[in-house]
Amino acid sequence: MTKRITGIVLIFLMGMLSVISCNKKVVSLTQSRTTSNSKAAQKKPYLLLISLDGFRWDYLEKYKPPNLSAFVENGVKAESLLPSFPSKTFPNHYSIATGMYPDKHGILGNTYYSYEKGLVFNYKNKTTAIDGSFYKGSPIWLEANKANMVTASYFFVGTEADIQGIHPTYYHIFDPNIENEVRVAQALGWLDMPEDTKPHLIMMYFGDMDKIGHDFGPSRDEKLKKALFDLDKNLGDLFKGVAATGLPVNIIIVSDHGMVDQATANLIPTESIMNDSLFLTVDNGSIVNIHPKKDVAIDALVQYFKRKEDHFKVYTTENTPGFEYSPKNKDWGAIQLIPDYGYYFLPKARIELIYKNKVKTIGVHGYDSKYEDMHGIFYANGPAFKNEYMLPPVKNIHIYPLMCEILGLKLPKTIDGDLNQVKSVLKGF
């Protein structure tokens, strides 16, 4: 991959070489509008947004990891963070980043069909995942760029995409093999940079709890606790390193969704409902988007699926339960198939592999946030936040205006989030 690196960033990378030499995918984007902080930006506080993918709302109390528990005890905690529907990784990370529901920001699922593009977006396909034209709205790093503020990201969803032609000033191409210790060292390295190039917004992603949850389900205590305590050590090192800088760093910790045990006996083969001559099928496990072919009547298709209903139900999109709004984005498709809670769509080949390995339970997510197992976390600590403060469950779209308030960024008028829903966590409110 061709890289264009400014002199300042080259000096930084050389200084960090002993720490991150194993990561060959660091990128600094010279076409970013902000490569140095304005004088006004240098006076702003610092914000570290950390995503712990798949961290369910009750893991902290259940397992009591020491560093994260101390962080929460002296800061702010919501009872839970409510994901948008479907409670999947890409749409909910991007809702946190933009303050918009998926219907508006356009990332409807980990995979979905785009009529504008005439193709299927898939988060595992780099061609689509890094194509910024799929991503609508103005993510937090873009607003920071507009304010001449340097930004950085280590794997946060959306930051690899050239949204409106812009990436964070410093970012990394996703590689799950990069160890957490390297990510922590990089974040602390960013905070050690000169004032004019030091990022005031740093975004990080850790996928440990999501992976272990999917592999074993969220009830395998010994597996979950081991993964959590390993992650907690990394977070403890990060907290200590941040404190040692003496900088006014505010830390927000979120997750995109929770997790629920899924009996493999209750998996539904996606192929059992597919009919390529009548419609396009886009499967997200907890929701299947149906796009009728030309001249195929929607009402006729609804009746077609009603005859097939077996632990799932068919809805026209506007009548589908789970949405917090009336969905209007054409990319949803005209019809949605929703499995009963406790059932989940998967391709036949994956189901067969699961059975071959005699796996009885896995972990899944994506369901309506009315199910508490789908809830994630919102924790915060730092000079902007109150101490020992608890708030009720909060929707993840409200995190964006909170971040803009802390960093003094202009708030776009088109967002769905509302600062009034969360401003009580800040000192002075």
C-alpha positions as CSV (number, residue, x, y, z in Angstrom):
1,M,0.0,0.0,0.0
2,T,1.4,3.3,-1.0
3,K,1.8,5.7,1.9
4,R,2.4,9.5,1.9
5,I,3.7,10.6,5.2
6,T,4.4,14.1,6.3
7,G,7.7,15.0,7.8
8,I,6.1,15.5,11.2
9,V,4.4,12.1,11.2
10,L,7.6,10.4,9.9
11,I,9.4,11.7,12.9
12,F,6.7,10.4,15.2
13,L,6.7,7.0,13.6
14,M,10.4,6.7,13.9
15,G,10.1,7.5,17.6
16,M,7.5,4.9,18.1
17,L,9.2,2.3,15.9
18,S,10.2,0.0,18.8
19,V,6.6,-0.1,19.9
20,I,4.7,-0.5,16.7
21,S,7.2,-1.9,14.2
22,C,5.0,-5.0,13.9
23,N,2.1,-3.0,12.5
24,K,2.8,-2.3,8.8
25,K,-0.6,-0.7,8.2
26,V,-0.4,2.7,9.9
27,V,-1.6,5.5,7.7
28,S,-1.3,9.2,7.8
29,L,-3.5,11.0,5.3
30,T,-1.9,14.1,3.9
31,Q,-5.1,15.1,2.1
32,S,-6.8,15.5,5.5
33,R,-7.7,19.1,5.9
34,T,-6.2,19.1,9.4
35,T,-2.6,18.0,10.0
36,S,-1.9,20.5,12.8
37,N,-4.1,22.0,15.5
38,S,-5.1,25.6,15.2
39,K,-4.4,27.9,18.2
40,A,-8.0,27.6,19.2
41,A,-8.0,23.8,19.0
42,Q,-4.8,23.6,21.1
43,K,-6.8,25.1,24.0
44,K,-9.5,22.5,23.8
45,P,-9.5,19.4,26.2
46,Y,-8.8,15.9,24.9
47,L,-11.3,13.2,24.3
48,L,-10.6,9.5,24.1
49,L,-13.5,7.4,22.8
50,I,-13.0,3.7,23.4
51,S,-15.3,1.0,21.9
52,L,-15.4,-2.4,23.6
53,D,-17.3,-4.4,20.9
54,G,-19.9,-6.8,22.3
55,F,-19.5,-5.7,25.9
56,R,-22.9,-6.5,27.5
57,W,-24.4,-4.1,30.0
58,D,-24.0,-6.6,33.0
59,Y,-20.4,-7.8,32.5
60,L,-18.9,-5.2,34.8
61,E,-21.1,-6.1,37.8
62,K,-20.9,-9.8,37.0
63,Y,-17.1,-10.2,36.7
64,K,-15.8,-7.1,38.5
65,P,-12.6,-6.3,36.5
66,P,-10.6,-4.1,38.8
67,N,-9.4,-1.3,36.5
68,L,-12.6,-0.8,34.7
69,S,-14.5,-1.0,38.0
70,A,-12.4,1.7,39.5
71,F,-12.8,3.8,36.4
72,V,-16.6,3.6,36.7
73,E,-16.7,4.0,40.5
74,N,-15.0,7.4,40.2
75,G,-16.9,8.6,37.1
76,V,-20.1,8.2,35.2
77,K,-22.1,5.1,34.4
78,A,-25.4,4.6,32.5
79,E,-27.5,1.6,33.5
80,S,-27.0,0.5,29.9
81,L,-26.5,1.9,26.4
82,L,-29.4,1.2,24.0
83,P,-28.3,0.2,20.4
84,S,-30.2,1.1,17.3
85,F,-32.0,-1.6,15.4
86,P,-30.5,-3.9,14.2
87,S,-28.1,-4.2,17.1
88,K,-25.1,-4.9,14.8
89,T,-21.5,-3.7,14.8
90,F,-21.2,-1.4,11.8
91,P,-24.5,0.5,12.1
92,N,-24.2,1.1,15.8
93,H,-20.6,2.2,15.8
94,Y,-21.5,4.6,13.1
95,S,-24.6,5.8,15.0
96,I,-22.2,6.6,17.9
97,A,-19.9,8.4,15.5
98,T,-22.6,10.5,13.8
99,G,-25.5,10.8,16.3
100,M,-27.8,9.4,13.6
101,Y,-30.1,6.4,13.3
102,P,-29.0,3.9,10.6
103,D,-32.0,4.9,8.5
104,K,-30.4,8.4,8.1
105,H,-26.6,7.7,8.1
106,G,-27.0,4.8,5.6
107,I,-25.1,2.0,7.2
108,L,-28.1,-0.2,7.7
109,G,-26.4,-3.4,8.7
110,N,-23.1,-5.3,8.6
111,T,-24.4,-6.0,5.1
112,Y,-27.1,-4.4,3.0
113,Y,-28.0,-3.6,-0.6
114,S,-27.4,-0.1,-1.9
115,Y,-29.7,1.0,-4.7
116,E,-27.5,4.0,-5.4
117,K,-24.5,1.8,-5.9
118,G,-26.3,-1.2,-7.3
119,L,-24.4,-3.6,-5.1
120,V,-24.2,-5.1,-1.6
121,F,-22.2,-3.4,1.1
122,N,-20.4,-6.0,3.2
123,Y,-18.3,-4.9,6.2
124,K,-15.8,-7.8,5.5
125,N,-15.3,-6.6,1.9
126,K,-12.6,-3.9,1.9
127,T,-13.9,-2.5,-1.4
128,T,-17.2,-1.5,0.2
129,A,-16.1,-1.1,3.8
130,I,-13.6,1.7,2.9
131,D,-15.8,3.4,0.3
132,G,-16.8,6.7,1.9
133,S,-19.7,7.2,-0.4
134,F,-21.7,4.6,1.6
135,Y,-21.3,6.6,4.8
136,K,-23.7,9.6,5.2
137,G,-23.8,12.2,7.9
138,S,-20.8,14.0,9.5
139,P,-18.8,11.7,11.9
140,I,-17.1,13.2,14.9
141,W,-13.7,13.2,13.3
142,L,-15.0,15.1,10.3
143,E,-16.5,17.8,12.5
144,A,-13.1,18.0,14.4
145,N,-11.4,18.4,11.1
146,K,-13.7,21.3,10.2
147,A,-12.6,22.9,13.5
148,N,-8.9,22.5,12.6
149,M,-8.4,19.9,15.2
150,V,-6.1,16.9,14.8
151,T,-7.7,13.5,15.2
152,A,-6.6,9.9,15.4
153,S,-8.2,6.4,15.3
154,Y,-7.1,2.9,16.0
155,F,-9.6,0.7,14.2
156,F,-12.8,2.6,15.0
157,V,-15.5,1.7,12.5
158,G,-15.8,4.1,9.6
159,T,-12.4,5.7,10.0
160,E,-10.8,3.7,7.1
161,A,-13.4,5.1,4.7
162,D,-12.8,8.3,2.9
163,I,-16.0,10.0,4.1
164,Q,-16.4,13.2,2.1
165,G,-12.8,12.6,1.1
166,I,-11.6,12.8,4.7
167,H,-10.1,10.3,7.2
168,P,-8.8,11.1,10.7
169,T,-5.4,12.7,10.6
170,Y,-3.9,9.5,11.8
171,Y,-5.6,6.1,11.4
172,H,-4.9,2.4,11.0
173,I,-6.1,-0.2,8.6
174,F,-8.0,-2.9,10.6
175,D,-6.0,-5.9,11.5
176,P,-7.4,-8.0,14.4
177,N,-3.9,-9.6,14.8
178,I,-2.5,-6.3,16.2
179,E,-2.2,-6.8,19.9
180,N,-4.0,-4.6,22.4
181,E,-0.6,-3.6,23.9
182,V,0.4,-2.0,20.6
183,R,-2.9,-0.1,20.4
184,V,-2.4,1.3,23.9
185,A,1.2,2.2,23.2
186,Q,0.1,4.1,20.0
187,A,-2.6,6.0,21.9
188,L,-0.1,7.1,24.5
189,G,2.3,8.0,21.8
190,W,-0.2,10.2,20.2
191,L,-0.7,12.0,23.5
192,D,3.1,12.5,23.7
193,M,3.2,14.4,20.4
194,P,3.9,18.2,20.2
195,E,1.0,20.5,20.9
196,D,0.5,21.5,17.3
197,T,0.2,17.9,16.0
198,K,-1.2,16.1,19.1
199,P,-4.7,14.7,18.4
200,H,-7.4,16.1,20.7
201,L,-9.8,13.3,19.6
202,I,-8.6,9.7,19.8
203,M,-10.8,6.8,19.0
204,M,-10.0,3.2,19.8
205,Y,-11.6,-0.2,19.2
206,F,-11.2,-3.5,21.0
207,G,-13.0,-6.6,19.8
208,D,-12.1,-9.1,22.5
209,M,-15.5,-9.4,24.2
210,D,-17.4,-9.7,20.9
211,K,-15.2,-12.5,19.7
212,I,-15.3,-14.5,22.9
213,G,-19.1,-13.9,23.2
214,H,-19.7,-15.2,19.6
215,D,-17.5,-18.2,20.1
216,F,-18.9,-19.5,23.4
217,G,-22.0,-17.4,24.2
218,P,-22.2,-14.9,27.1
219,S,-22.9,-17.5,29.7
220,R,-19.5,-19.3,29.6
221,D,-18.2,-17.5,32.7
222,E,-14.7,-18.9,32.7
223,K,-14.1,-17.9,29.0
224,L,-15.7,-14.5,29.4
225,K,-13.9,-13.6,32.7
226,K,-10.5,-14.6,31.3
227,A,-11.0,-12.4,28.2
228,L,-12.3,-9.6,30.2
229,F,-9.5,-9.6,32.8
230,D,-6.9,-9.6,30.0
231,L,-8.6,-6.7,28.3
232,D,-8.9,-5.0,31.7
233,K,-5.2,-5.1,32.2
234,N,-4.7,-3.3,28.8
235,L,-7.3,-0.7,29.8
236,G,-5.5,-0.3,33.2
237,D,-2.2,0.4,31.4
238,L,-4.0,2.9,29.2
239,F,-5.7,4.7,32.2
240,K,-2.3,4.9,34.0
241,G,-0.5,6.2,30.9
242,V,-3.2,8.9,30.3
243,A,-3.0,10.0,33.9
244,A,0.8,10.3,33.7
245,T,0.5,12.8,30.8
246,G,-1.1,15.3,33.1
247,L,-3.3,16.4,30.2
248,P,-7.1,17.2,30.6
249,V,-8.2,13.9,28.9
250,N,-11.8,12.9,29.1
251,I,-12.4,9.2,28.4
252,I,-15.7,7.8,27.2
253,I,-16.2,4.0,27.0
254,V,-19.0,2.5,24.9
255,S,-20.1,-0.7,23.3
256,D,-22.1,-1.2,20.2
257,H,-24.4,-4.0,21.4
258,G,-24.7,-6.9,23.9
259,M,-24.9,-10.6,23.4
260,V,-27.3,-13.5,23.9
261,D,-26.8,-17.3,24.0
262,Q,-28.0,-19.0,20.8
263,A,-28.8,-22.7,20.8
264,T,-27.4,-24.0,17.6
265,A,-30.4,-26.3,17.3
266,N,-32.5,-23.2,16.6
267,L,-30.5,-21.8,13.7
268,I,-32.5,-21.3,10.5
269,P,-30.7,-21.9,7.2
270,T,-30.9,-18.7,5.1
271,E,-31.3,-20.8,2.0
272,S,-34.6,-22.1,3.2
273,I,-36.2,-18.7,2.5
274,M,-34.3,-17.7,-0.6
275,N,-35.7,-17.4,-4.1
276,D,-33.4,-15.6,-6.5
277,S,-36.0,-15.4,-9.2
278,L,-38.4,-13.4,-7.0
279,F,-36.2,-11.3,-4.7
280,L,-32.7,-10.5,-3.5
281,T,-32.0,-11.7,0.0
282,V,-29.6,-9.8,2.4
283,D,-29.1,-11.7,5.6
284,N,-28.1,-10.1,8.9
285,G,-29.1,-13.0,11.1
286,S,-31.6,-11.1,13.3
287,I,-33.2,-9.4,10.3
288,V,-33.3,-10.4,6.6
289,N,-33.9,-7.7,4.1
290,I,-36.0,-8.7,1.1
291,H,-35.7,-6.8,-2.2
292,P,-38.4,-7.8,-4.7
293,K,-37.4,-8.1,-8.3
294,K,-39.0,-5.9,-10.9
295,D,-42.7,-6.5,-11.4
296,V,-42.9,-8.8,-8.3
297,A,-45.8,-7.5,-6.1
298,I,-45.0,-6.8,-2.5
299,D,-48.3,-8.1,-1.2
300,A,-47.9,-11.4,-3.1
301,L,-44.4,-11.8,-1.6
302,V,-45.8,-11.2,1.9
303,Q,-48.3,-14.0,1.4
304,Y,-45.5,-16.2,0.0
305,F,-43.5,-15.7,3.2
306,K,-46.5,-16.2,5.4
307,R,-46.9,-19.7,4.1
308,K,-43.2,-20.3,5.0
309,E,-43.2,-18.8,8.5
310,D,-41.5,-21.1,10.9
311,H,-39.9,-19.4,13.9
312,F,-39.8,-16.2,12.0
313,K,-42.3,-13.6,10.9
314,V,-42.7,-11.5,7.8
315,Y,-43.4,-7.7,7.8
316,T,-43.6,-4.9,5.3
317,T,-40.7,-2.7,6.2
318,E,-42.8,0.2,7.5
319,N,-44.6,-2.2,9.9
320,T,-41.5,-4.0,11.2
321,P,-41.1,-4.0,15.0
322,G,-37.8,-2.9,16.5
323,F,-37.3,0.4,14.7
324,E,-37.4,3.5,16.8
325,Y,-38.8,5.4,13.9
326,S,-40.7,4.8,10.7
327,P,-38.0,3.5,8.3
328,K,-37.8,5.4,5.0
329,N,-34.5,4.3,3.6
330,K,-35.1,2.4,0.4
331,D,-32.0,0.2,1.0
332,W,-33.9,-1.7,3.7
333,G,-35.9,-3.4,1.0
334,A,-39.7,-3.7,0.9
335,I,-40.0,-6.7,3.3
336,Q,-38.2,-7.8,6.5
337,L,-38.1,-11.3,8.0
338,I,-37.6,-11.3,11.7
339,P,-36.7,-14.5,13.5
340,D,-38.3,-15.2,16.9
341,Y,-36.1,-14.3,19.8
342,G,-34.0,-17.4,20.4
343,Y,-33.7,-18.2,16.6
344,Y,-31.3,-16.8,14.1
345,F,-30.6,-17.0,10.4
346,L,-27.3,-18.4,9.2
347,P,-26.1,-19.8,5.9
348,K,-26.4,-23.6,5.6
349,A,-22.7,-24.1,5.2
350,R,-21.9,-22.3,8.5
351,I,-24.6,-24.3,10.3
352,E,-23.2,-27.6,9.0
353,L,-19.7,-26.6,10.2
354,I,-21.1,-25.7,13.7
355,Y,-22.8,-29.1,13.9
356,K,-19.7,-30.9,12.6
357,N,-17.8,-29.4,15.5
358,K,-20.5,-30.4,17.9
359,V,-21.0,-26.8,19.1
360,K,-24.3,-26.5,21.1
361,T,-24.3,-22.8,21.9
362,I,-22.9,-19.7,20.3
363,G,-23.4,-16.0,21.0
364,V,-25.4,-13.7,18.7
365,H,-26.9,-10.2,18.6
366,G,-28.8,-7.9,16.4
367,Y,-32.3,-8.1,17.9
368,D,-34.6,-5.3,19.1
369,S,-33.2,-3.3,22.0
370,K,-36.4,-4.2,24.0
371,Y,-34.4,-7.3,24.9
372,E,-32.0,-6.4,27.7
373,D,-29.3,-8.8,26.5
374,M,-28.8,-6.5,23.5
375,H,-27.8,-3.5,25.7
376,G,-24.3,-2.2,25.8
377,I,-22.3,0.1,28.0
378,F,-21.7,3.8,28.5
379,Y,-19.0,4.8,31.1
380,A,-17.1,8.1,31.3
381,N,-14.4,9.7,33.4
382,G,-12.3,12.9,33.3
383,P,-12.3,16.6,34.1
384,A,-15.6,17.2,32.2
385,F,-17.6,14.6,34.0
386,K,-19.2,14.3,37.4
387,N,-18.0,11.7,39.9
388,E,-20.0,8.7,41.1
389,Y,-22.9,9.6,38.8
390,M,-25.5,7.2,37.4
391,L,-28.0,7.8,34.7
392,P,-30.8,5.6,33.2
393,P,-30.4,3.6,30.0
394,V,-29.5,6.0,27.2
395,K,-29.7,5.7,23.4
396,N,-26.3,5.6,21.7
397,I,-27.3,8.4,19.3
398,H,-26.9,10.9,22.2
399,I,-23.2,10.2,22.6
400,Y,-22.3,12.3,19.6
401,P,-23.7,15.6,20.8
402,L,-22.0,14.9,24.2
403,M,-18.6,14.6,22.4
404,C,-19.2,17.7,20.4
405,E,-20.0,19.6,23.6
406,I,-16.8,18.5,25.3
407,L,-14.6,19.4,22.3
408,G,-16.5,22.6,21.5
409,L,-17.5,21.4,18.1
410,K,-20.4,22.7,16.0
411,L,-23.4,20.4,16.2
412,P,-24.9,19.4,12.8
413,K,-28.6,20.2,12.6
414,T,-29.5,16.9,10.9
415,I,-28.6,14.5,13.8
416,D,-31.1,12.5,15.8
417,G,-29.1,12.7,19.0
418,D,-30.1,15.2,21.8
419,L,-27.6,16.6,24.2
420,N,-30.4,17.2,26.7
421,Q,-30.7,13.5,27.2
422,V,-27.1,13.1,28.5
423,K,-25.8,16.6,29.6
424,S,-26.5,15.8,33.2
425,V,-23.3,13.7,33.2
426,L,-21.2,16.9,32.8
427,K,-20.1,19.1,35.6
428,G,-22.1,22.3,35.7
429,F,-25.3,20.7,34.6
